[in-house]
């Protein structure tokens, strides 16, 4: 699976990009037909501590799954998004399997 990462309003360092690629790539285990993933890392200029926005979009045939998280760190946001996407991918795969059986 190809992972496209974009950072908005800042330059992401190589370690963060590597972390994102590794975490998002683990989603392959939960769905075998993932086309690609797009990750957007944004920094909001607010006084809030939770000013990091992590958006992950997974493209699978017939649909796309999008998760958006606002957290203190991008690592925290990626972990939360990947956990949520695991559940969604399992659900999507089960629905697809059920529709084939019916």
RAGISUL-V704838 format. One record per pair of residues at least 12 apart in sequence whose ideal C-beta (glycine too) atoms are under 10 Angstrom apart, sorted by the first residue. I is the first residue (numbers start at 1). J is the second residue. D is the distance in whole Angstrom. If there is no record, write none. Layout:
# RAGISUL-V704838
i=I j=J d=D
i=I j=J d=D
This chain:
# RAGISUL-V704838
i=1 j=21 d=10
i=1 j=24 d=8
i=1 j=25 d=6
i=1 j=27 d=7
i=1 j=28 d=5
i=1 j=31 d=10
i=1 j=33 d=10
i=1 j=34 d=5
i=1 j=35 d=8
i=1 j=36 d=6
i=1 j=37 d=6
i=1 j=58 d=9
i=1 j=59 d=9
i=2 j=21 d=10
i=2 j=25 d=10
i=2 j=34 d=9
i=2 j=35 d=8
i=2 j=36 d=4
i=2 j=37 d=7
i=2 j=38 d=9
i=2 j=59 d=10
i=3 j=17 d=9
i=3 j=20 d=7
i=3 j=21 d=5
i=3 j=22 d=9
i=3 j=23 d=9
i=3 j=24 d=5
i=3 j=25 d=6
i=3 j=27 d=9
i=3 j=34 d=10
i=3 j=36 d=7
i=3 j=37 d=5
i=3 j=38 d=8
i=3 j=39 d=6
i=3 j=56 d=9
i=3 j=58 d=10
i=4 j=21 d=10
i=4 j=24 d=10
i=4 j=36 d=7
i=4 j=37 d=7
i=4 j=38 d=5
i=4 j=39 d=7
i=4 j=40 d=9
i=4 j=57 d=9
i=5 j=17 d=5
i=5 j=18 d=10
i=5 j=19 d=10
i=5 j=20 d=5
i=5 j=21 d=7
i=5 j=24 d=8
i=5 j=37 d=9
i=5 j=38 d=8
i=5 j=39 d=5
i=5 j=40 d=8
i=5 j=41 d=7
i=5 j=56 d=10
i=6 j=38 d=7
i=6 j=39 d=7
i=6 j=40 d=5
i=6 j=41 d=7
i=6 j=42 d=9
i=6 j=55 d=9
i=7 j=20 d=10
i=7 j=39 d=9
i=7 j=40 d=8
i=7 j=41 d=5
i=7 j=42 d=8
i=7 j=43 d=8
i=7 j=74 d=9
i=8 j=40 d=6
i=8 j=41 d=7
i=8 j=42 d=4
i=8 j=43 d=7
i=8 j=44 d=10
i=8 j=53 d=8
i=8 j=55 d=10
i=9 j=41 d=9
i=9 j=42 d=6
i=9 j=43 d=5
i=9 j=44 d=8
i=9 j=45 d=7
i=9 j=51 d=10
i=9 j=53 d=10
i=10 j=41 d=8
i=10 j=42 d=8
i=10 j=43 d=5
i=10 j=52 d=10
i=10 j=74 d=10
i=12 j=39 d=10
i=12 j=41 d=6
i=12 j=43 d=10
i=12 j=74 d=8
i=15 j=75 d=10
i=16 j=41 d=7
i=16 j=73 d=10
i=16 j=74 d=6
i=16 j=75 d=8
i=16 j=78 d=9
i=17 j=39 d=9
i=17 j=41 d=9
i=19 j=74 d=8
i=19 j=75 d=6
i=19 j=78 d=7
i=19 j=79 d=10
i=20 j=37 d=9
i=20 j=39 d=5
i=20 j=41 d=8
i=20 j=54 d=9
i=20 j=56 d=9
i=20 j=74 d=8
i=20 j=75 d=9
i=20 j=77 d=10
i=20 j=78 d=6
i=20 j=81 d=10
i=20 j=82 d=9
i=21 j=37 d=9
i=21 j=39 d=9
i=22 j=78 d=10
i=23 j=39 d=9
i=23 j=56 d=9
i=23 j=75 d=9
i=23 j=78 d=5
i=23 j=79 d=7
i=23 j=81 d=9
i=23 j=82 d=5
i=23 j=83 d=10
i=24 j=36 d=10
i=24 j=37 d=5
i=24 j=38 d=9
i=24 j=39 d=6
i=24 j=56 d=7
i=24 j=58 d=8
i=24 j=78 d=7
i=24 j=81 d=8
i=24 j=82 d=6
i=24 j=85 d=8
i=25 j=37 d=8
i=25 j=82 d=10
i=26 j=82 d=7
i=26 j=85 d=10
i=26 j=86 d=8
i=27 j=56 d=9
i=27 j=58 d=7
i=27 j=65 d=9
i=27 j=81 d=10
i=27 j=82 d=7
i=27 j=85 d=6
i=27 j=86 d=7
i=27 j=88 d=10
i=27 j=89 d=6
i=28 j=89 d=10
i=29 j=86 d=9
i=29 j=89 d=9
i=30 j=58 d=10
i=30 j=82 d=10
i=30 j=85 d=8
i=30 j=86 d=5
i=30 j=87 d=9
i=30 j=88 d=9
i=30 j=89 d=4
i=30 j=90 d=6
i=30 j=91 d=10
i=30 j=92 d=9
i=30 j=93 d=7
i=31 j=58 d=8
i=31 j=60 d=6
i=31 j=65 d=9
i=31 j=85 d=9
i=31 j=86 d=9
i=31 j=88 d=9
i=31 j=89 d=4
i=31 j=90 d=8
i=31 j=92 d=7
i=31 j=93 d=5
i=31 j=96 d=9
i=32 j=60 d=10
i=32 j=89 d=10
i=32 j=93 d=8
i=33 j=59 d=10
i=33 j=60 d=6
i=33 j=61 d=6
i=33 j=62 d=9
i=33 j=89 d=10
i=33 j=92 d=10
i=33 j=93 d=9
i=33 j=96 d=9
i=34 j=58 d=6
i=34 j=59 d=7
i=34 j=60 d=6
i=34 j=61 d=9
i=34 j=65 d=9
i=34 j=85 d=10
i=34 j=89 d=8
i=35 j=58 d=8
i=35 j=59 d=4
i=35 j=60 d=6
i=35 j=61 d=7
i=35 j=64 d=9
i=36 j=57 d=9
i=36 j=58 d=8
i=36 j=59 d=5
i=36 j=60 d=10
i=37 j=56 d=6
i=37 j=57 d=7
i=37 j=58 d=5
i=37 j=59 d=7
i=37 j=64 d=10
i=37 j=65 d=9
i=37 j=82 d=10
i=37 j=85 d=9
i=38 j=55 d=8
i=38 j=56 d=7
i=38 j=57 d=4
i=38 j=58 d=8
i=38 j=59 d=8
i=38 j=64 d=9
i=38 j=66 d=9
i=39 j=54 d=7
i=39 j=55 d=7
i=39 j=56 d=5
i=39 j=57 d=8
i=39 j=58 d=10
i=39 j=74 d=9
i=39 j=77 d=10
i=39 j=78 d=8
i=39 j=81 d=8
i=40 j=53 d=8
i=40 j=54 d=8
i=40 j=55 d=4
i=40 j=56 d=8
i=40 j=57 d=8
i=40 j=68 d=9
i=41 j=53 d=8
i=41 j=54 d=6
i=41 j=55 d=8
i=41 j=56 d=10
i=41 j=74 d=5
i=41 j=77 d=8
i=41 j=78 d=9
i=42 j=54 d=8
i=42 j=55 d=7
i=42 j=68 d=10
i=42 j=70 d=9
i=42 j=74 d=9
i=42 j=77 d=10
i=43 j=74 d=9
i=44 j=70 d=8
i=48 j=70 d=8
i=48 j=72 d=9
i=49 j=71 d=9
i=49 j=72 d=5
i=49 j=73 d=10
i=50 j=69 d=9
i=50 j=70 d=5
i=50 j=71 d=6
i=50 j=72 d=5
i=50 j=73 d=9
i=50 j=76 d=9
i=50 j=77 d=9
i=51 j=70 d=8
i=51 j=71 d=9
i=51 j=72 d=8
i=52 j=69 d=9
i=52 j=70 d=7
i=52 j=71 d=5
i=52 j=72 d=7
i=52 j=73 d=6
i=52 j=74 d=5
i=52 j=75 d=9
i=52 j=76 d=8
i=52 j=77 d=6
i=52 j=78 d=10
i=53 j=68 d=7
i=53 j=69 d=7
i=53 j=70 d=5
i=53 j=71 d=8
i=53 j=74 d=9
i=53 j=77 d=7
i=54 j=67 d=8
i=54 j=68 d=7
i=54 j=69 d=5
i=54 j=70 d=8
i=54 j=71 d=7
i=54 j=73 d=9
i=54 j=74 d=6
i=54 j=75 d=9
i=54 j=76 d=8
i=54 j=77 d=3
i=54 j=78 d=6
i=54 j=79 d=9
i=54 j=80 d=8
i=54 j=81 d=6
i=54 j=82 d=10
i=55 j=67 d=7
i=55 j=68 d=5
i=55 j=69 d=8
i=55 j=70 d=10
i=55 j=77 d=9
i=55 j=81 d=8
i=56 j=68 d=8
i=56 j=69 d=8
i=56 j=77 d=9
i=56 j=78 d=7
i=56 j=80 d=10
i=56 j=81 d=4
i=56 j=82 d=7
i=56 j=84 d=9
i=56 j=85 d=6
i=57 j=81 d=10
i=57 j=85 d=10
i=58 j=81 d=10
i=58 j=82 d=10
i=58 j=85 d=6
i=58 j=88 d=8
i=58 j=89 d=7
i=58 j=92 d=9
i=60 j=88 d=10
i=60 j=89 d=8
i=60 j=92 d=7
i=60 j=93 d=9
i=60 j=96 d=9
i=61 j=96 d=9
i=62 j=92 d=9
i=62 j=96 d=8
i=63 j=88 d=10
i=63 j=92 d=7
i=63 j=95 d=10
i=63 j=96 d=10
i=65 j=81 d=10
i=65 j=84 d=9
i=65 j=85 d=6
i=65 j=88 d=5
i=65 j=89 d=7
i=65 j=91 d=10
i=65 j=92 d=7
i=66 j=81 d=10
i=66 j=85 d=9
i=66 j=88 d=10
i=67 j=80 d=8
i=67 j=81 d=4
i=67 j=82 d=8
i=67 j=83 d=9
i=67 j=84 d=5
i=67 j=85 d=6
i=67 j=88 d=8
i=68 j=81 d=8
i=68 j=84 d=10
i=69 j=81 d=5
i=69 j=84 d=8
